Amino acid sequence: MEPCIVFIESNTSGTGKQFVSAARSLGLQPVLFAEDPSRYSYAQQEAVQIVQHSCVDNLDGLERSIARLAGERKLAGIYSSSEYFIETAAQLAQHFGLPGPAPAAVRICRNKWEQRRRLQQAGVGVPAFICVNTAQQAVEALDSITLPVVLKPTYGTGSIGVRLCRSADEVRCHAAALLAVHTNERGMPVPQEVLVEEYLTWPEFSAEVFGTTVVGFTRKHVSREPYFVETGHDFPALFTADMRDKLSVALTCAMRAVGMDWGPMHIEFRCAEDRFAVMEINPRLAGGFIPELLRLATGIDVISETIKLVAGLQPDLTPSTAGHASIRFICPQSDGTITRVKGLEQATALDGIASALLYRQIGDSFAVHHDFRDRVGHVVSVADCEHAAVQVAESARNMIEIHVAPQ
């Protein structure tokens, strides 16, 4: 019987399916532990073995269930492609003596306030920040941090709850709204904390890191203020040799500050000339299909290499090509029902388009959340230079029209 790799829950995007495919290509049988398997349509389509199991605050139960599985077949690794369960997977891997990141380091990274505190202590550039527990404290933070400011939950992903506030009234109102949320999208309790931070307007990038190796940099595009929905990415973002050296030093210091030195990391930062600030260190692969851009541009499949690492094998980060790839997301601007889609075939036919995909169908309802849930599709382009990849992706996105009728 093939050795198995356990996945604790999953991404709901294509990445979850890609992890399953990568495991199988390496001769590993994927086993998905999930409280609600219907959340993952790919699992049934791909005939993934599923263990229906509560994964929220249930470490002891998961340990017992995985121990039973390990008594029947060889357990090669434990991992999660979901932001919400990476700490649980790290704890389980440590319990069973399997490869994985240090759970304490993952915990630090997932708490944006604790992460910022560690980075600041290590002398790494970060925006000015204050953690508050009440709306009044958020307003009082304006005595130290000049308006406008960014408010965000201390735990979270996908730009959920992140907003730019330009007045004390906006700060009070948005802080109260964030503090009124007691559980996240997965039903997990969230602390009653809000991060008030300095608004930096420098260009935004991310570093795609594996272990201590920077595989490349991504240029990020976000929606108009006051929200920060990621609307596109370009890989690789090109820097001068001098700037790459400076970024490498800063990123190495940042990773040491939080204790991360294993596996994939997605480090978001802003920089301009000699100014640099880490926005977030995510102890996982990037979302937003950045791993696919990286594969198309360099030939490195970081999902497969992650599975190798999880299973105790040696990853290979050697690039086989030197291209450029861009993604642009399709985001309707109003609530309602999707009634018509125009231009998808024409966009797909453009020279340089690697894929054009919609996640929703005609008849589906849609609501604007001002976070990653606003994205209903994407186009991906590949070219020899960044300018050409960007131009084709943006042309394809502009061809696609999503008509939404009010409900």
N, C-alpha and C positions, 0 to 999 in steps of 0.2 A: 504494500500500500504506500502511495506517495506521502512524503512528509507534508504536514499542513502548516499554514500560516493563519493566525487568528486576526481578524479585523474587528475592532470594537466600534460599532456603528460605522458611519461612512459619510462622505460628502454626498450631497444630492445632485451635484453636477456631474459632468463627464469624468472627472478625476477618479471618483469611486470605482467606476467601471474599468478605468485604465489600470488601477492598482490590481484588480482581479485578473485582468489579462496579463499584466506583467508577472504576477505570481505564477500563473499557469505556464507561461513561457519559460520559466526557470524550474519547472518540474515540481512546483509547490501547489498543494490543493487549498484554495481559499475557503475559510470557514467564517461566516459573518455572524457575529453576536449583535442582535438588534431587538429593541423593545417593540418596534412597529415595522416589520419587514416590508409592509406595503409602501413605506416611504421611499423605498429604493426599487424602482421599476426594473432597473438593469439586473437585479439579483435573480429575479425569476427568469428573465430573458436569457441570462447566461447560466442558468441552472446551478447557481451558487448554493453550497450547503449552508443552511441557515439554522442558527440556534436562537429561538425566540427567548429573550432574556432581558430583564431590566438592567440597564447599564448606568443609570443615574444614581449616584451615592450608594453603590452596591458593590464595593470592592471585594468584600468577603465572599459574597455570592458568586461573583465572577471567578474568583480564585478557585472555589470549589468546583465549579462547572468546567473550567479549563483543566483543572487537575484530572477530572474524570476523562476528558478528551485525551489528555497526555498519557493516560493509562492505556488507551486503545491504539494510539498511533504516535509517531514521532512529531513533536512540536518544534517547528523550525524558528518561529518568531511570532511576535505580537506587535500590532501597530494599529494606528487609526489615521484615516485620511481626513477626519473631522477635527476642526479647531476645538470643538467642545469636549472631545474625548482623548486628546493627545496626552494629557497628564495621567488619566486613568490607564491608558496603554503603557505609558512609561513605568508606572507603578507595578503593573502586572509583569512587564518584561523583567524588571528588577527582581520581583518575587520569584520568578521561575529561572533566574540566572541566564536570561537571554539578552542579546544586544539591545541597547536603547539609550536615549538621553537620560541624564540625571533628573529624576522627578522634581527635585528641589529647584533646579534651573528652569525647568518647564513652568513650574508654579510661579517663579519670579517673573518670567516673560509674560505670562498670561495676565498678570496684575499690572496694568499700565502705570499705576502710581508707584508700586514697589520697584518696577523696572526703571522708571525715571529716577527714582531716588538712588538706586545703585549706580546708574550711569553718571549722575551728577557727582556723586562721591568719588568716582574714578576720574573725574575731570573730562568726561566726554561731553561734547556740546549737545544740549537739549533745549527745547523752549522753556521759558519760565513757567512754573506750574504750581498749583496748590490743590490738594485733595480736600473736598468738603463733604459734609453730611447733611446739610440743610440748604434750602434756597437762600436764606439770609446770609449764611456763610459764603455762598457763591457770590453774592453781591459785595460782601465785605472784602472778598479777594481782589476786587477792582482797585482797592487802595494800593495794592502791590503790583498788579498786572494791568497795563493800560488797555483800554478798549481800542479796537474790537478784540474779543477773545473767543477761543474755541472751547465748547463744552462737549464732553463725551463721557460715557460710562467707563469705569475702571476695568471692567471685563466686557469683551464683545469683539465682534468681527464684522467685516463687510460694510463698514461705515454706518452701522446701525446706531442711531442716537447722536451722531456727530453733527454739530451745527455751529456756525459762526454767529455770534451775538454782538450787536453793535451798540446796545444800550443796557443800562442797569435793569430796566423792565424786561427786556428780552432774556437777560441772564436769569433773572428771578423766575420767569415763566418756564424757560426750558429746563432749568435745574429742577423745578418742582415736577415737571413732567417726567424727567428721568428718574427721580427719586420715588415716583409713584409706581414704577415698574419693579415687581418683586421676583419675577421669574423670566428667563429668557425664552427664545424660540423653541428650545428643547425641554422646557419645563424645569430647568435647573434654577435653584435660587441664586439671586445676584445680590451682592452687598449694596447697602444704601450709601453709595459713594459716587461722587462726580468729580471729574478732573477738569479744573479750569486752567487753561493754558494760553500762553502767548501765541498770537497768530503770526506765523512766518509766511512771507509771500515769495520766498525764493523758489526756484523750480524744484519739482519733486521727482525723486528717483527711488529705485530700490536695488539692493544688492542681492543676488541669488547666490547663496553660500552653501557649500557642502563640507561639513566638518569645519576645517579652518581655511578652506580654499574658496576664494571668490570666483565663481564660474563666469559671472558677467553682471552687467548693470542694465536695468530697465528704466526707460523714460516713461513717466506716468502722466496721464491726462485725467482731469477731474471735471465734474460738472460745475456750473456757475454757482457762485455764493448765493445763499448761505450754507449750501450743502456740499458734500465732498464725495459724491458718487464717482467711482472710477469708471470712466467712459472709454478708455483705451490705453494700450501699452505699445511701446516700441522696444525691440530687443535686437542687438545690443545698443545701449546708449554709449556713445563714444566720448572718451575723455583723453586729455593729453597724458603723456607718460608721467609727468610731474604730478598731475592731479590724481592719477590712479595710485601713485605711491602714497600720497597724502590720505586718500580714502582708505587704502589698505591698512595704514597705521591706525586710523581712527576706528575702523570697523573691528580690527583685532582687539583694541582696547575695550570696545563696547562688548564684544563677546566674552572677554575675560571678566568683565564687571558683573555679568549675570551668570557666569559659570557654564556657558554653552560651548561645547567643542565637539559635539557628535551630531551627525546627520544633517538633513536639510534645514536651512534657515532662510527667511525672507525678511531682510532688514530694510525698512523704509526710512528714507532720510531726505532732507532738503539741503541744497548747497548752492552757493553763488560765490565765485572767486575764492576768497579764503574763509568764507563763512560756511559752517557745517553744523548740522544738528540731526541727531537720530530722533525719528518720530516714534518708531515701534520696532522691536525685535520680535518676530514671530518664529517660534521653534518648530517650523514645519515648512513644507513646500509652499510657494506662492499660490494664491488663488487666481481668478481672472484668466485662466488658461495660459498663464505665463510659462508653465512647464512645456506646453505645446509650442510656444514661440521659440523657446530655447532649443527644443528638439529640431525644429525646422531650420533655425539659423546656424546651429553648430553640429547637429547630429547626435548630441548628447541627450539620452532619454533619462532624465533625472528621476522619473518614477520607477523605472526598472532598476536604476542604480540604488535607489532608496530601498527597494525590496531586497536587493543583494545585501546591503548593509544590515538590514533587519534580520536576515537569515544567516549572518555571520560570514558572508562572502566578501571578496574584495571588489569594491566598485571601480569603474573605469570612467574617468572624466576627461578623456582625450577627445578633443573635437575632431570631426571628420570633414567638416565643411566650414566655410566662413561667409555666411549670408546674413540677411536681415529679415526680420518678420515683424508684422504689426497686426494688432487686433483693434477693431472698433466695435463697441456695443450698440445695440439698437434699443432705445429707451423711449417709449411713448410718454407724452407729457400730460395725459389726462386719464381719469378713471373711467371705467365703463366696460363694454364688451367688444372684443376684437371682431370686427365685421369683414375686413378685407385686407389683403396683403398684396402690394404691388412691387414689382421690380426685383424680386428675389432671383428669378431665372436670369435676368439681364446682369445682375451683380455677380452671380456665380460664373457667368461666361466671360467676365473680364480677364484679360491676360494677367497672370500674377496672383489671382485669388486661389488660395489653397482650400478654403472652405467658406460656406455661407450657410448659417444654420439658425432656425427659429426654435425656441423652447416652448412656445405657446402655439395653439391652433385657433383657427377661426371658430368663434363661439365661446372661447375662454373668457372669463372675466379678468380684469386687470385693475390694480389699484396702485397709485403712486405712493411709495414709502420713503423716497429720498435716501435709499440705500441700495445694496446690490440686488435687491428684489425687483428693482425697476428695469433690469436688463432682461429683455425677452428674446434676444438673439445676438448674433455677432457675425462679423466677416473677418477672415484672416488672410493676409497677403504675405508673399515671399518675393524678395528681390535681391539684387546684388548690392544695393546701397540703401541707406536709411531713407533718404528722400523719396526714392521710388516706391519703397514698401509703404510709406506713409501715404503717398499720393494715391496709390491704388486702393488701399483700405478705406480711405476717406471718400473716394469716388464711389466705391461699392456701397458703403453705408448710406450715402446720400441718395442712391438710387432706390433704396428700399423704403416704402411707405407703409406704415401700420395704421389703419383706420380704426379708431375706437369710438363707439357710439355710447353716449350717456345711458346709464341704466335707469 
